[in-house]
Amino acid sequence: MTILKAQEKIKDTLFLKLDGKYIYESKYDSKQYTIEDNNDIKNGAIYFKEFKIVNNIKPKKIVCFKKFAQSSKMYNENDKKKLSELKVMNLFDSHIVILVNKKNKKAEYVQIGPVYITE
């Protein structure tokens, strides 16, 4: 009898800057982060939810999510001002995503995941 084990792919870690403009903390839930180009829940929207605080980590590179999304073509084909929910969700299939929040000269690292909502 042969037992097959699925190989789990190791995910890359992507560090995103929490700039307070393009990605910002929700006014109502400190563990929820809103994306400027995808916050209209009438047509469906994605926000990021905190999974856990990560300690003892030193990122090599911290990127701006807006620039990353533009260079990765994560916007809708028919509406270049709105992020594609599917493309954002797929990002989390291949990456561990960590928001870097610099508070009082100290960095806080928050592992996040996507949440899709609609009215």
Phi and psi restraints in degrees (range 20) as a CNS / XPLOR table:
assign (resid 1 and name C) (resid 2 and name N)
       (resid 2 and name CA) (resid 2 and name C) 1.0 -110.0 20.0 2
assign (resid 2 and name N) (resid 2 and name CA)
       (resid 2 and name C) (resid 3 and name N) 1.0 132.8 20.0 2
assign (resid 2 and name C) (resid 3 and name N)
       (resid 3 and name CA) (resid 3 and name C) 1.0 -108.2 20.0 2
assign (resid 3 and name N) (resid 3 and name CA)
       (resid 3 and name C) (resid 4 and name N) 1.0 123.9 20.0 2
assign (resid 3 and name C) (resid 4 and name N)
       (resid 4 and name CA) (resid 4 and name C) 1.0 -99.4 20.0 2
assign (resid 4 and name N) (resid 4 and name CA)
       (resid 4 and name C) (resid 5 and name N) 1.0 134.3 20.0 2
assign (resid 4 and name C) (resid 5 and name N)
       (resid 5 and name CA) (resid 5 and name C) 1.0 -114.4 20.0 2
assign (resid 5 and name N) (resid 5 and name CA)
       (resid 5 and name C) (resid 6 and name N) 1.0 133.1 20.0 2
assign (resid 5 and name C) (resid 6 and name N)
       (resid 6 and name CA) (resid 6 and name C) 1.0 -72.8 20.0 2
assign (resid 6 and name N) (resid 6 and name CA)
       (resid 6 and name C) (resid 7 and name N) 1.0 137.6 20.0 2
assign (resid 6 and name C) (resid 7 and name N)
       (resid 7 and name CA) (resid 7 and name C) 1.0 -87.7 20.0 2
assign (resid 7 and name N) (resid 7 and name CA)
       (resid 7 and name C) (resid 8 and name N) 1.0 130.0 20.0 2
assign (resid 7 and name C) (resid 8 and name N)
       (resid 8 and name CA) (resid 8 and name C) 1.0 -92.0 20.0 2
assign (resid 8 and name N) (resid 8 and name CA)
       (resid 8 and name C) (resid 9 and name N) 1.0 124.3 20.0 2
assign (resid 8 and name C) (resid 9 and name N)
       (resid 9 and name CA) (resid 9 and name C) 1.0 -73.4 20.0 2
assign (resid 9 and name N) (resid 9 and name CA)
       (resid 9 and name C) (resid 10 and name N) 1.0 135.2 20.0 2
assign (resid 9 and name C) (resid 10 and name N)
       (resid 10 and name CA) (resid 10 and name C) 1.0 -76.4 20.0 2
assign (resid 10 and name N) (resid 10 and name CA)
       (resid 10 and name C) (resid 11 and name N) 1.0 127.9 20.0 2
assign (resid 10 and name C) (resid 11 and name N)
       (resid 11 and name CA) (resid 11 and name C) 1.0 -87.5 20.0 2
assign (resid 11 and name N) (resid 11 and name CA)
       (resid 11 and name C) (resid 12 and name N) 1.0 144.9 20.0 2
assign (resid 11 and name C) (resid 12 and name N)
       (resid 12 and name CA) (resid 12 and name C) 1.0 -74.5 20.0 2
assign (resid 12 and name N) (resid 12 and name CA)
       (resid 12 and name C) (resid 13 and name N) 1.0 154.2 20.0 2
assign (resid 12 and name C) (resid 13 and name N)
       (resid 13 and name CA) (resid 13 and name C) 1.0 -103.4 20.0 2
assign (resid 13 and name N) (resid 13 and name CA)
       (resid 13 and name C) (resid 14 and name N) 1.0 130.0 20.0 2
assign (resid 13 and name C) (resid 14 and name N)
       (resid 14 and name CA) (resid 14 and name C) 1.0 -114.1 20.0 2
assign (resid 14 and name N) (resid 14 and name CA)
       (resid 14 and name C) (resid 15 and name N) 1.0 122.9 20.0 2
assign (resid 14 and name C) (resid 15 and name N)
       (resid 15 and name CA) (resid 15 and name C) 1.0 -101.8 20.0 2
assign (resid 15 and name N) (resid 15 and name CA)
       (resid 15 and name C) (resid 16 and name N) 1.0 120.7 20.0 2
assign (resid 15 and name C) (resid 16 and name N)
       (resid 16 and name CA) (resid 16 and name C) 1.0 -111.5 20.0 2
assign (resid 16 and name N) (resid 16 and name CA)
       (resid 16 and name C) (resid 17 and name N) 1.0 139.7 20.0 2
assign (resid 16 and name C) (resid 17 and name N)
       (resid 17 and name CA) (resid 17 and name C) 1.0 -79.0 20.0 2
assign (resid 17 and name N) (resid 17 and name CA)
       (resid 17 and name C) (resid 18 and name N) 1.0 127.8 20.0 2
assign (resid 17 and name C) (resid 18 and name N)
       (resid 18 and name CA) (resid 18 and name C) 1.0 -86.2 20.0 2
assign (resid 18 and name N) (resid 18 and name CA)
       (resid 18 and name C) (resid 19 and name N) 1.0 96.9 20.0 2
assign (resid 18 and name C) (resid 19 and name N)
       (resid 19 and name CA) (resid 19 and name C) 1.0 -93.6 20.0 2
assign (resid 19 and name N) (resid 19 and name CA)
       (resid 19 and name C) (resid 20 and name N) 1.0 -10.9 20.0 2
assign (resid 19 and name C) (resid 20 and name N)
       (resid 20 and name CA) (resid 20 and name C) 1.0 80.0 20.0 2
assign (resid 20 and name N) (resid 20 and name CA)
       (resid 20 and name C) (resid 21 and name N) 1.0 -0.6 20.0 2
assign (resid 20 and name C) (resid 21 and name N)
       (resid 21 and name CA) (resid 21 and name C) 1.0 -116.4 20.0 2
assign (resid 21 and name N) (resid 21 and name CA)
       (resid 21 and name C) (resid 22 and name N) 1.0 -57.2 20.0 2
assign (resid 21 and name C) (resid 22 and name N)
       (resid 22 and name CA) (resid 22 and name C) 1.0 -88.1 20.0 2
assign (resid 22 and name N) (resid 22 and name CA)
       (resid 22 and name C) (resid 23 and name N) 1.0 -42.4 20.0 2
assign (resid 22 and name C) (resid 23 and name N)
       (resid 23 and name CA) (resid 23 and name C) 1.0 -117.4 20.0 2
assign (resid 23 and name N) (resid 23 and name CA)
       (resid 23 and name C) (resid 24 and name N) 1.0 126.4 20.0 2
assign (resid 23 and name C) (resid 24 and name N)
       (resid 24 and name CA) (resid 24 and name C) 1.0 -141.8 20.0 2
assign (resid 24 and name N) (resid 24 and name CA)
       (resid 24 and name C) (resid 25 and name N) 1.0 155.5 20.0 2
assign (resid 24 and name C) (resid 25 and name N)
       (resid 25 and name CA) (resid 25 and name C) 1.0 -70.8 20.0 2
assign (resid 25 and name N) (resid 25 and name CA)
       (resid 25 and name C) (resid 26 and name N) 1.0 137.8 20.0 2
assign (resid 25 and name C) (resid 26 and name N)
       (resid 26 and name CA) (resid 26 and name C) 1.0 -63.5 20.0 2
assign (resid 26 and name N) (resid 26 and name CA)
       (resid 26 and name C) (resid 27 and name N) 1.0 145.8 20.0 2
assign (resid 26 and name C) (resid 27 and name N)
       (resid 27 and name CA) (resid 27 and name C) 1.0 -70.1 20.0 2
assign (resid 27 and name N) (resid 27 and name CA)
       (resid 27 and name C) (resid 28 and name N) 1.0 -23.5 20.0 2
assign (resid 27 and name C) (resid 28 and name N)
       (resid 28 and name CA) (resid 28 and name C) 1.0 -102.9 20.0 2
assign (resid 28 and name N) (resid 28 and name CA)
       (resid 28 and name C) (resid 29 and name N) 1.0 -22.7 20.0 2
assign (resid 28 and name C) (resid 29 and name N)
       (resid 29 and name CA) (resid 29 and name C) 1.0 -143.8 20.0 2
assign (resid 29 and name N) (resid 29 and name CA)
       (resid 29 and name C) (resid 30 and name N) 1.0 114.1 20.0 2
assign (resid 29 and name C) (resid 30 and name N)
       (resid 30 and name CA) (resid 30 and name C) 1.0 -69.7 20.0 2
assign (resid 30 and name N) (resid 30 and name CA)
       (resid 30 and name C) (resid 31 and name N) 1.0 -8.0 20.0 2
assign (resid 30 and name C) (resid 31 and name N)
       (resid 31 and name CA) (resid 31 and name C) 1.0 -104.9 20.0 2
assign (resid 31 and name N) (resid 31 and name CA)
       (resid 31 and name C) (resid 32 and name N) 1.0 15.9 20.0 2
assign (resid 31 and name C) (resid 32 and name N)
       (resid 32 and name CA) (resid 32 and name C) 1.0 -124.8 20.0 2
assign (resid 32 and name N) (resid 32 and name CA)
       (resid 32 and name C) (resid 33 and name N) 1.0 136.6 20.0 2
assign (resid 32 and name C) (resid 33 and name N)
       (resid 33 and name CA) (resid 33 and name C) 1.0 -125.4 20.0 2
assign (resid 33 and name N) (resid 33 and name CA)
       (resid 33 and name C) (resid 34 and name N) 1.0 126.0 20.0 2
assign (resid 33 and name C) (resid 34 and name N)
       (resid 34 and name CA) (resid 34 and name C) 1.0 -95.0 20.0 2
assign (resid 34 and name N) (resid 34 and name CA)
       (resid 34 and name C) (resid 35 and name N) 1.0 145.8 20.0 2
assign (resid 34 and name C) (resid 35 and name N)
       (resid 35 and name CA) (resid 35 and name C) 1.0 -106.0 20.0 2
assign (resid 35 and name N) (resid 35 and name CA)
       (resid 35 and name C) (resid 36 and name N) 1.0 127.7 20.0 2
assign (resid 35 and name C) (resid 36 and name N)
       (resid 36 and name CA) (resid 36 and name C) 1.0 -56.2 20.0 2
assign (resid 36 and name N) (resid 36 and name CA)
       (resid 36 and name C) (resid 37 and name N) 1.0 -43.3 20.0 2
assign (resid 36 and name C) (resid 37 and name N)
       (resid 37 and name CA) (resid 37 and name C) 1.0 -87.6 20.0 2
assign (resid 37 and name N) (resid 37 and name CA)
       (resid 37 and name C) (resid 38 and name N) 1.0 14.2 20.0 2
assign (resid 37 and name C) (resid 38 and name N)
       (resid 38 and name CA) (resid 38 and name C) 1.0 -155.5 20.0 2
assign (resid 38 and name N) (resid 38 and name CA)
       (resid 38 and name C) (resid 39 and name N) 1.0 60.7 20.0 2
assign (resid 38 and name C) (resid 39 and name N)
       (resid 39 and name CA) (resid 39 and name C) 1.0 -126.5 20.0 2
assign (resid 39 and name N) (resid 39 and name CA)
       (resid 39 and name C) (resid 40 and name N) 1.0 16.1 20.0 2
assign (resid 39 and name C) (resid 40 and name N)
       (resid 40 and name CA) (resid 40 and name C) 1.0 -95.7 20.0 2
assign (resid 40 and name N) (resid 40 and name CA)
       (resid 40 and name C) (resid 41 and name N) 1.0 98.5 20.0 2
assign (resid 40 and name C) (resid 41 and name N)
       (resid 41 and name CA) (resid 41 and name C) 1.0 -73.6 20.0 2
assign (resid 41 and name N) (resid 41 and name CA)
       (resid 41 and name C) (resid 42 and name N) 1.0 -10.8 20.0 2
assign (resid 41 and name C) (resid 42 and name N)
       (resid 42 and name CA) (resid 42 and name C) 1.0 -61.6 20.0 2
assign (resid 42 and name N) (resid 42 and name CA)
       (resid 42 and name C) (resid 43 and name N) 1.0 -39.9 20.0 2
assign (resid 42 and name C) (resid 43 and name N)
       (resid 43 and name CA) (resid 43 and name C) 1.0 -102.8 20.0 2
assign (resid 43 and name N) (resid 43 and name CA)
       (resid 43 and name C) (resid 44 and name N) 1.0 7.5 20.0 2
assign (resid 43 and name C) (resid 44 and name N)
       (resid 44 and name CA) (resid 44 and name C) 1.0 97.1 20.0 2
assign (resid 44 and name N) (resid 44 and name CA)
       (resid 44 and name C) (resid 45 and name N) 1.0 136.8 20.0 2
assign (resid 44 and name C) (resid 45 and name N)
       (resid 45 and name CA) (resid 45 and name C) 1.0 -147.9 20.0 2
assign (resid 45 and name N) (resid 45 and name CA)
       (resid 45 and name C) (resid 46 and name N) 1.0 161.6 20.0 2
assign (resid 45 and name C) (resid 46 and name N)
       (resid 46 and name CA) (resid 46 and name C) 1.0 -120.5 20.0 2
assign (resid 46 and name N) (resid 46 and name CA)
       (resid 46 and name C) (resid 47 and name N) 1.0 139.4 20.0 2
assign (resid 46 and name C) (resid 47 and name N)
       (resid 47 and name CA) (resid 47 and name C) 1.0 -131.1 20.0 2
assign (resid 47 and name N) (resid 47 and name CA)
       (resid 47 and name C) (resid 48 and name N) 1.0 166.8 20.0 2
assign (resid 47 and name C) (resid 48 and name N)
       (resid 48 and name CA) (resid 48 and name C) 1.0 -102.1 20.0 2
assign (resid 48 and name N) (resid 48 and name CA)
       (resid 48 and name C) (resid 49 and name N) 1.0 140.6 20.0 2
assign (resid 48 and name C) (resid 49 and name N)
       (resid 49 and name CA) (resid 49 and name C) 1.0 -118.7 20.0 2
assign (resid 49 and name N) (resid 49 and name CA)
       (resid 49 and name C) (resid 50 and name N) 1.0 136.6 20.0 2
assign (resid 49 and name C) (resid 50 and name N)
       (resid 50 and name CA) (resid 50 and name C) 1.0 -68.3 20.0 2
assign (resid 50 and name N) (resid 50 and name CA)
       (resid 50 and name C) (resid 51 and name N) 1.0 130.6 20.0 2
assign (resid 50 and name C) (resid 51 and name N)
       (resid 51 and name CA) (resid 51 and name C) 1.0 -95.0 20.0 2
assign (resid 51 and name N) (resid 51 and name CA)
       (resid 51 and name C) (resid 52 and name N) 1.0 -49.2 20.0 2
assign (resid 51 and name C) (resid 52 and name N)
       (resid 52 and name CA) (resid 52 and name C) 1.0 -165.6 20.0 2
assign (resid 52 and name N) (resid 52 and name CA)
       (resid 52 and name C) (resid 53 and name N) 1.0 159.5 20.0 2
assign (resid 52 and name C) (resid 53 and name N)
       (resid 53 and name CA) (resid 53 and name C) 1.0 -86.3 20.0 2
assign (resid 53 and name N) (resid 53 and name CA)
       (resid 53 and name C) (resid 54 and name N) 1.0 133.9 20.0 2
assign (resid 53 and name C) (resid 54 and name N)
       (resid 54 and name CA) (resid 54 and name C) 1.0 -109.9 20.0 2
assign (resid 54 and name N) (resid 54 and name CA)
       (resid 54 and name C) (resid 55 and name N) 1.0 130.5 20.0 2
assign (resid 54 and name C) (resid 55 and name N)
       (resid 55 and name CA) (resid 55 and name C) 1.0 -112.3 20.0 2
assign (resid 55 and name N) (resid 55 and name CA)
       (resid 55 and name C) (resid 56 and name N) 1.0 168.0 20.0 2
assign (resid 55 and name C) (resid 56 and name N)
       (resid 56 and name CA) (resid 56 and name C) 1.0 52.9 20.0 2
assign (resid 56 and name N) (resid 56 and name CA)
       (resid 56 and name C) (resid 57 and name N) 1.0 52.7 20.0 2
assign (resid 56 and name C) (resid 57 and name N)
       (resid 57 and name CA) (resid 57 and name C) 1.0 -131.4 20.0 2
assign (resid 57 and name N) (resid 57 and name CA)
       (resid 57 and name C) (resid 58 and name N) 1.0 141.9 20.0 2
assign (resid 57 and name C) (resid 58 and name N)
       (resid 58 and name CA) (resid 58 and name C) 1.0 -128.1 20.0 2
assign (resid 58 and name N) (resid 58 and name CA)
       (resid 58 and name C) (resid 59 and name N) 1.0 99.5 20.0 2
assign (resid 58 and name C) (resid 59 and name N)
       (resid 59 and name CA) (resid 59 and name C) 1.0 -69.4 20.0 2
assign (resid 59 and name N) (resid 59 and name CA)
       (resid 59 and name C) (resid 60 and name N) 1.0 142.2 20.0 2
assign (resid 59 and name C) (resid 60 and name N)
       (resid 60 and name CA) (resid 60 and name C) 1.0 -77.3 20.0 2
assign (resid 60 and name N) (resid 60 and name CA)
       (resid 60 and name C) (resid 61 and name N) 1.0 -37.5 20.0 2
assign (resid 60 and name C) (resid 61 and name N)
       (resid 61 and name CA) (resid 61 and name C) 1.0 -145.8 20.0 2
assign (resid 61 and name N) (resid 61 and name CA)
       (resid 61 and name C) (resid 62 and name N) 1.0 134.3 20.0 2
assign (resid 61 and name C) (resid 62 and name N)
       (resid 62 and name CA) (resid 62 and name C) 1.0 -113.1 20.0 2
assign (resid 62 and name N) (resid 62 and name CA)
       (resid 62 and name C) (resid 63 and name N) 1.0 125.7 20.0 2
assign (resid 62 and name C) (resid 63 and name N)
       (resid 63 and name CA) (resid 63 and name C) 1.0 -113.2 20.0 2
assign (resid 63 and name N) (resid 63 and name CA)
       (resid 63 and name C) (resid 64 and name N) 1.0 155.4 20.0 2
assign (resid 63 and name C) (resid 64 and name N)
       (resid 64 and name CA) (resid 64 and name C) 1.0 -79.9 20.0 2
assign (resid 64 and name N) (resid 64 and name CA)
       (resid 64 and name C) (resid 65 and name N) 1.0 125.3 20.0 2
assign (resid 64 and name C) (resid 65 and name N)
       (resid 65 and name CA) (resid 65 and name C) 1.0 -63.8 20.0 2
assign (resid 65 and name N) (resid 65 and name CA)
       (resid 65 and name C) (resid 66 and name N) 1.0 -36.7 20.0 2
assign (resid 65 and name C) (resid 66 and name N)
       (resid 66 and name CA) (resid 66 and name C) 1.0 -61.1 20.0 2
assign (resid 66 and name N) (resid 66 and name CA)
       (resid 66 and name C) (resid 67 and name N) 1.0 -47.2 20.0 2
assign (resid 66 and name C) (resid 67 and name N)
       (resid 67 and name CA) (resid 67 and name C) 1.0 -65.6 20.0 2
assign (resid 67 and name N) (resid 67 and name CA)
       (resid 67 and name C) (resid 68 and name N) 1.0 -39.9 20.0 2
assign (resid 67 and name C) (resid 68 and name N)
       (resid 68 and name CA) (resid 68 and name C) 1.0 -62.5 20.0 2
assign (resid 68 and name N) (resid 68 and name CA)
       (resid 68 and name C) (resid 69 and name N) 1.0 -44.9 20.0 2
assign (resid 68 and name C) (resid 69 and name N)
       (resid 69 and name CA) (resid 69 and name C) 1.0 -63.9 20.0 2
assign (resid 69 and name N) (resid 69 and name CA)
       (resid 69 and name C) (resid 70 and name N) 1.0 -39.5 20.0 2
assign (resid 69 and name C) (resid 70 and name N)
       (resid 70 and name CA) (resid 70 and name C) 1.0 -66.9 20.0 2
assign (resid 70 and name N) (resid 70 and name CA)
       (resid 70 and name C) (resid 71 and name N) 1.0 -45.4 20.0 2
assign (resid 70 and name C) (resid 71 and name N)
       (resid 71 and name CA) (resid 71 and name C) 1.0 -71.6 20.0 2
assign (resid 71 and name N) (resid 71 and name CA)
       (resid 71 and name C) (resid 72 and name N) 1.0 -25.3 20.0 2
assign (resid 71 and name C) (resid 72 and name N)
       (resid 72 and name CA) (resid 72 and name C) 1.0 -92.9 20.0 2
assign (resid 72 and name N) (resid 72 and name CA)
       (resid 72 and name C) (resid 73 and name N) 1.0 3.8 20.0 2
assign (resid 72 and name C) (resid 73 and name N)
       (resid 73 and name CA) (resid 73 and name C) 1.0 54.6 20.0 2
assign (resid 73 and name N) (resid 73 and name CA)
       (resid 73 and name C) (resid 74 and name N) 1.0 53.1 20.0 2
assign (resid 73 and name C) (resid 74 and name N)
       (resid 74 and name CA) (resid 74 and name C) 1.0 -93.3 20.0 2
assign (resid 74 and name N) (resid 74 and name CA)
       (resid 74 and name C) (resid 75 and name N) 1.0 6.0 20.0 2
assign (resid 74 and name C) (resid 75 and name N)
       (resid 75 and name CA) (resid 75 and name C) 1.0 -89.9 20.0 2
assign (resid 75 and name N) (resid 75 and name CA)
       (resid 75 and name C) (resid 76 and name N) 1.0 157.5 20.0 2
assign (resid 75 and name C) (resid 76 and name N)
       (resid 76 and name CA) (resid 76 and name C) 1.0 -61.7 20.0 2
assign (resid 76 and name N) (resid 76 and name CA)
       (resid 76 and name C) (resid 77 and name N) 1.0 146.4 20.0 2
assign (resid 76 and name C) (resid 77 and name N)
       (resid 77 and name CA) (resid 77 and name C) 1.0 -64.8 20.0 2
assign (resid 77 and name N) (resid 77 and name CA)
       (resid 77 and name C) (resid 78 and name N) 1.0 -40.5 20.0 2
assign (resid 77 and name C) (resid 78 and name N)
       (resid 78 and name CA) (resid 78 and name C) 1.0 -92.8 20.0 2
assign (resid 78 and name N) (resid 78 and name CA)
       (resid 78 and name C) (resid 79 and name N) 1.0 -8.0 20.0 2
assign (resid 78 and name C) (resid 79 and name N)
       (resid 79 and name CA) (resid 79 and name C) 1.0 -143.8 20.0 2
assign (resid 79 and name N) (resid 79 and name CA)
       (resid 79 and name C) (resid 80 and name N) 1.0 92.1 20.0 2
assign (resid 79 and name C) (resid 80 and name N)
       (resid 80 and name CA) (resid 80 and name C) 1.0 -68.7 20.0 2
assign (resid 80 and name N) (resid 80 and name CA)
       (resid 80 and name C) (resid 81 and name N) 1.0 -4.2 20.0 2
assign (resid 80 and name C) (resid 81 and name N)
       (resid 81 and name CA) (resid 81 and name C) 1.0 -98.9 20.0 2
assign (resid 81 and name N) (resid 81 and name CA)
       (resid 81 and name C) (resid 82 and name N) 1.0 -3.9 20.0 2
assign (resid 81 and name C) (resid 82 and name N)
       (resid 82 and name CA) (resid 82 and name C) 1.0 -121.0 20.0 2
assign (resid 82 and name N) (resid 82 and name CA)
       (resid 82 and name C) (resid 83 and name N) 1.0 132.0 20.0 2
assign (resid 82 and name C) (resid 83 and name N)
       (resid 83 and name CA) (resid 83 and name C) 1.0 -67.0 20.0 2
assign (resid 83 and name N) (resid 83 and name CA)
       (resid 83 and name C) (resid 84 and name N) 1.0 145.0 20.0 2
assign (resid 83 and name C) (resid 84 and name N)
       (resid 84 and name CA) (resid 84 and name C) 1.0 -79.0 20.0 2
assign (resid 84 and name N) (resid 84 and name CA)
       (resid 84 and name C) (resid 85 and name N) 1.0 120.5 20.0 2
assign (resid 84 and name C) (resid 85 and name N)
       (resid 85 and name CA) (resid 85 and name C) 1.0 -59.3 20.0 2
assign (resid 85 and name N) (resid 85 and name CA)
       (resid 85 and name C) (resid 86 and name N) 1.0 -41.0 20.0 2
assign (resid 85 and name C) (resid 86 and name N)
       (resid 86 and name CA) (resid 86 and name C) 1.0 -63.1 20.0 2
assign (resid 86 and name N) (resid 86 and name CA)
       (resid 86 and name C) (resid 87 and name N) 1.0 -43.0 20.0 2
assign (resid 86 and name C) (resid 87 and name N)
       (resid 87 and name CA) (resid 87 and name C) 1.0 -67.3 20.0 2
assign (resid 87 and name N) (resid 87 and name CA)
       (resid 87 and name C) (resid 88 and name N) 1.0 -36.9 20.0 2
assign (resid 87 and name C) (resid 88 and name N)
       (resid 88 and name CA) (resid 88 and name C) 1.0 -67.2 20.0 2
assign (resid 88 and name N) (resid 88 and name CA)
       (resid 88 and name C) (resid 89 and name N) 1.0 -44.0 20.0 2
assign (resid 88 and name C) (resid 89 and name N)
       (resid 89 and name CA) (resid 89 and name C) 1.0 -61.3 20.0 2
assign (resid 89 and name N) (resid 89 and name CA)
       (resid 89 and name C) (resid 90 and name N) 1.0 -40.8 20.0 2
assign (resid 89 and name C) (resid 90 and name N)
       (resid 90 and name CA) (resid 90 and name C) 1.0 -64.5 20.0 2
assign (resid 90 and name N) (resid 90 and name CA)
       (resid 90 and name C) (resid 91 and name N) 1.0 -29.0 20.0 2
assign (resid 90 and name C) (resid 91 and name N)
       (resid 91 and name CA) (resid 91 and name C) 1.0 -57.4 20.0 2
assign (resid 91 and name N) (resid 91 and name CA)
       (resid 91 and name C) (resid 92 and name N) 1.0 -37.4 20.0 2
assign (resid 91 and name C) (resid 92 and name N)
       (resid 92 and name CA) (resid 92 and name C) 1.0 -77.8 20.0 2
assign (resid 92 and name N) (resid 92 and name CA)
       (resid 92 and name C) (resid 93 and name N) 1.0 -14.0 20.0 2
assign (resid 92 and name C) (resid 93 and name N)
       (resid 93 and name CA) (resid 93 and name C) 1.0 -71.8 20.0 2
assign (resid 93 and name N) (resid 93 and name CA)
       (resid 93 and name C) (resid 94 and name N) 1.0 -31.1 20.0 2
assign (resid 93 and name C) (resid 94 and name N)
       (resid 94 and name CA) (resid 94 and name C) 1.0 -109.2 20.0 2
assign (resid 94 and name N) (resid 94 and name CA)
       (resid 94 and name C) (resid 95 and name N) 1.0 -6.2 20.0 2
assign (resid 94 and name C) (resid 95 and name N)
       (resid 95 and name CA) (resid 95 and name C) 1.0 -136.2 20.0 2
assign (resid 95 and name N) (resid 95 and name CA)
       (resid 95 and name C) (resid 96 and name N) 1.0 149.0 20.0 2
assign (resid 95 and name C) (resid 96 and name N)
       (resid 96 and name CA) (resid 96 and name C) 1.0 -91.3 20.0 2
assign (resid 96 and name N) (resid 96 and name CA)
       (resid 96 and name C) (resid 97 and name N) 1.0 124.4 20.0 2
assign (resid 96 and name C) (resid 97 and name N)
       (resid 97 and name CA) (resid 97 and name C) 1.0 -109.9 20.0 2
assign (resid 97 and name N) (resid 97 and name CA)
       (resid 97 and name C) (resid 98 and name N) 1.0 128.1 20.0 2
assign (resid 97 and name C) (resid 98 and name N)
       (resid 98 and name CA) (resid 98 and name C) 1.0 -125.8 20.0 2
assign (resid 98 and name N) (resid 98 and name CA)
       (resid 98 and name C) (resid 99 and name N) 1.0 126.2 20.0 2
assign (resid 98 and name C) (resid 99 and name N)
       (resid 99 and name CA) (resid 99 and name C) 1.0 -84.4 20.0 2
assign (resid 99 and name N) (resid 99 and name CA)
       (resid 99 and name C) (resid 100 and name N) 1.0 136.9 20.0 2
assign (resid 99 and name C) (resid 100 and name N)
       (resid 100 and name CA) (resid 100 and name C) 1.0 -108.2 20.0 2
assign (resid 100 and name N) (resid 100 and name CA)
       (resid 100 and name C) (resid 101 and name N) 1.0 114.8 20.0 2
assign (resid 100 and name C) (resid 101 and name N)
       (resid 101 and name CA) (resid 101 and name C) 1.0 -113.4 20.0 2
assign (resid 101 and name N) (resid 101 and name CA)
       (resid 101 and name C) (resid 102 and name N) 1.0 112.4 20.0 2
assign (resid 101 and name C) (resid 102 and name N)
       (resid 102 and name CA) (resid 102 and name C) 1.0 -92.7 20.0 2
assign (resid 102 and name N) (resid 102 and name CA)
       (resid 102 and name C) (resid 103 and name N) 1.0 111.7 20.0 2
assign (resid 102 and name C) (resid 103 and name N)
       (resid 103 and name CA) (resid 103 and name C) 1.0 -118.4 20.0 2
assign (resid 103 and name N) (resid 103 and name CA)
       (resid 103 and name C) (resid 104 and name N) 1.0 125.1 20.0 2
assign (resid 103 and name C) (resid 104 and name N)
       (resid 104 and name CA) (resid 104 and name C) 1.0 50.0 20.0 2
assign (resid 104 and name N) (resid 104 and name CA)
       (resid 104 and name C) (resid 105 and name N) 1.0 47.2 20.0 2
assign (resid 104 and name C) (resid 105 and name N)
       (resid 105 and name CA) (resid 105 and name C) 1.0 66.7 20.0 2
assign (resid 105 and name N) (resid 105 and name CA)
       (resid 105 and name C) (resid 106 and name N) 1.0 7.5 20.0 2
assign (resid 105 and name C) (resid 106 and name N)
       (resid 106 and name CA) (resid 106 and name C) 1.0 -117.3 20.0 2
assign (resid 106 and name N) (resid 106 and name CA)
       (resid 106 and name C) (resid 107 and name N) 1.0 135.3 20.0 2
assign (resid 106 and name C) (resid 107 and name N)
       (resid 107 and name CA) (resid 107 and name C) 1.0 -91.2 20.0 2
assign (resid 107 and name N) (resid 107 and name CA)
       (resid 107 and name C) (resid 108 and name N) 1.0 136.8 20.0 2
assign (resid 107 and name C) (resid 108 and name N)
       (resid 108 and name CA) (resid 108 and name C) 1.0 -113.4 20.0 2
assign (resid 108 and name N) (resid 108 and name CA)
       (resid 108 and name C) (resid 109 and name N) 1.0 133.7 20.0 2
assign (resid 108 and name C) (resid 109 and name N)
       (resid 109 and name CA) (resid 109 and name C) 1.0 -110.8 20.0 2
assign (resid 109 and name N) (resid 109 and name CA)
       (resid 109 and name C) (resid 110 and name N) 1.0 121.0 20.0 2
assign (resid 109 and name C) (resid 110 and name N)
       (resid 110 and name CA) (resid 110 and name C) 1.0 -121.0 20.0 2
assign (resid 110 and name N) (resid 110 and name CA)
       (resid 110 and name C) (resid 111 and name N) 1.0 115.7 20.0 2
assign (resid 110 and name C) (resid 111 and name N)
       (resid 111 and name CA) (resid 111 and name C) 1.0 -77.0 20.0 2
assign (resid 111 and name N) (resid 111 and name CA)
       (resid 111 and name C) (resid 112 and name N) 1.0 130.9 20.0 2
assign (resid 111 and name C) (resid 112 and name N)
       (resid 112 and name CA) (resid 112 and name C) 1.0 -124.6 20.0 2
assign (resid 112 and name N) (resid 112 and name CA)
       (resid 112 and name C) (resid 113 and name N) 1.0 164.7 20.0 2
assign (resid 112 and name C) (resid 113 and name N)
       (resid 113 and name CA) (resid 113 and name C) 1.0 -140.9 20.0 2
assign (resid 113 and name N) (resid 113 and name CA)
       (resid 113 and name C) (resid 114 and name N) 1.0 159.7 20.0 2
assign (resid 113 and name C) (resid 114 and name N)
       (resid 114 and name CA) (resid 114 and name C) 1.0 -85.4 20.0 2
assign (resid 114 and name N) (resid 114 and name CA)
       (resid 114 and name C) (resid 115 and name N) 1.0 147.7 20.0 2
assign (resid 114 and name C) (resid 115 and name N)
       (resid 115 and name CA) (resid 115 and name C) 1.0 -131.5 20.0 2
assign (resid 115 and name N) (resid 115 and name CA)
       (resid 115 and name C) (resid 116 and name N) 1.0 128.7 20.0 2
assign (resid 115 and name C) (resid 116 and name N)
       (resid 116 and name CA) (resid 116 and name C) 1.0 -100.7 20.0 2
assign (resid 116 and name N) (resid 116 and name CA)
       (resid 116 and name C) (resid 117 and name N) 1.0 131.2 20.0 2
assign (resid 116 and name C) (resid 117 and name N)
       (resid 117 and name CA) (resid 117 and name C) 1.0 -131.6 20.0 2
assign (resid 117 and name N) (resid 117 and name CA)
       (resid 117 and name C) (resid 118 and name N) 1.0 154.1 20.0 2
assign (resid 117 and name C) (resid 118 and name N)
       (resid 118 and name CA) (resid 118 and name C) 1.0 -153.1 20.0 2
assign (resid 118 and name N) (resid 118 and name CA)
       (resid 118 and name C) (resid 119 and name N) 1.0 156.0 20.0 2
